[in-house]
Amino acid sequence: MNKLVLFLSILFLFSCQNTIDKPKDKAAINQLLNQWHKDVADYNFEAYFNKMTNDAIFVGTDASEVWSKNEFKKFSKPYFDKQQTWDFKPISRNIYFDKTGKT
């Protein structure tokens, strides 16, 4: 499960909008990821999905669960409406950048 959370977080970072001014600002990345997880735990549908770009891809817990943003919104909406979403709590998080600082 921990590897899955890490994987999903990495995918999210690659698909998130340009809300981080300095690519090497690890604190900003952590804050963004923590808020993203809080949004879903608090059933905040709009805030959760507004942090994803329109071309974002969400990978679930099963290899067959690969959705576009719109597909995942449709799938998730009933869970948000029933207030039965998920709540990820990071145990540890490692953020690395390539030499350009862009990835």
C-alpha positions as CSV (number, residue, x, y, z in Angstrom):
1,M,0.0,0.0,0.0
2,N,2.8,2.5,0.8
3,K,4.3,2.0,-2.7
4,L,0.9,2.6,-4.2
5,V,0.5,5.9,-2.3
6,L,4.0,6.9,-3.4
7,F,3.2,6.0,-7.0
8,L,-0.1,7.9,-7.0
9,S,1.6,10.9,-5.5
10,I,4.3,10.8,-8.2
11,L,1.6,10.6,-10.9
12,F,-0.2,13.4,-9.3
13,L,2.9,15.7,-9.3
14,F,3.4,15.1,-13.0
15,S,-0.2,16.0,-13.7
16,C,-0.8,18.9,-11.3
17,Q,-1.2,22.4,-12.6
18,N,1.6,24.9,-12.2
19,T,0.7,25.8,-8.6
20,I,4.3,25.5,-7.5
21,D,6.5,28.6,-8.3
22,K,9.9,27.0,-7.6
23,P,10.3,23.5,-8.9
24,K,12.7,22.6,-6.1
25,D,10.5,23.8,-3.4
26,K,9.9,20.5,-1.6
27,A,7.8,22.2,1.1
28,A,5.4,23.5,-1.5
29,I,5.1,20.0,-3.1
30,N,4.5,18.4,0.3
31,Q,1.9,21.1,1.1
32,L,0.1,20.5,-2.2
33,L,0.1,16.7,-1.8
34,N,-1.1,17.0,1.8
35,Q,-3.9,19.3,0.8
36,W,-4.9,17.1,-2.1
37,H,-5.2,14.1,0.3
38,K,-7.1,16.3,2.8
39,D,-9.5,17.4,0.0
40,V,-10.6,13.8,-0.7
41,A,-10.7,12.9,3.0
42,D,-13.0,16.0,3.6
43,Y,-15.2,15.1,0.6
44,N,-14.2,18.3,-1.2
45,F,-14.9,17.1,-4.8
46,E,-14.2,20.4,-6.5
47,A,-11.0,21.2,-4.7
48,Y,-9.7,17.7,-5.2
49,F,-10.3,17.6,-8.9
50,N,-9.3,21.2,-9.5
51,K,-5.7,20.3,-8.5
52,M,-5.5,18.0,-11.5
53,T,-5.0,19.1,-15.0
54,N,-7.6,18.2,-17.6
55,D,-5.2,15.6,-19.1
56,A,-4.4,14.0,-15.8
57,I,-4.4,10.2,-15.5
58,F,-5.3,8.5,-12.2
59,V,-4.0,5.0,-11.5
60,G,-6.0,3.1,-8.8
61,T,-5.1,0.2,-6.6
62,D,-5.6,-2.4,-9.4
63,A,-3.7,-2.6,-12.7
64,S,-7.0,-2.2,-14.6
65,E,-7.8,1.0,-12.8
66,V,-6.4,3.7,-15.1
67,W,-8.7,6.6,-15.7
68,S,-8.7,10.0,-17.4
69,K,-9.6,12.9,-15.1
70,N,-13.2,12.9,-16.4
71,E,-13.6,9.1,-16.0
72,F,-12.2,9.2,-12.5
73,K,-14.6,12.1,-11.6
74,K,-17.6,10.1,-12.8
75,F,-16.4,7.0,-10.9
76,S,-15.6,9.0,-7.7
77,K,-18.6,11.3,-7.5
78,P,-20.9,8.8,-5.7
79,Y,-18.2,8.2,-3.1
80,F,-17.9,12.0,-2.5
81,D,-21.7,12.3,-2.3
82,K,-22.0,9.5,0.2
83,Q,-19.0,10.8,2.1
84,Q,-17.2,7.5,1.7
85,T,-13.9,8.6,0.2
86,W,-10.4,7.5,1.1
87,D,-7.9,9.0,3.5
88,F,-4.2,8.6,2.7
89,K,-1.8,9.3,5.5
90,P,1.8,9.5,4.3
91,I,4.4,7.6,6.3
92,S,7.3,9.1,4.5
93,R,7.8,11.0,1.2
94,N,10.9,11.5,-0.8
95,I,11.0,14.2,-3.5
96,Y,13.9,14.3,-6.0
97,F,14.6,16.5,-9.0
98,D,16.6,15.9,-12.1
99,K,19.5,18.1,-13.0
100,T,17.3,20.6,-14.8
101,G,15.0,21.0,-11.7
102,K,11.9,20.5,-14.0
103,T,11.2,16.9,-13.1
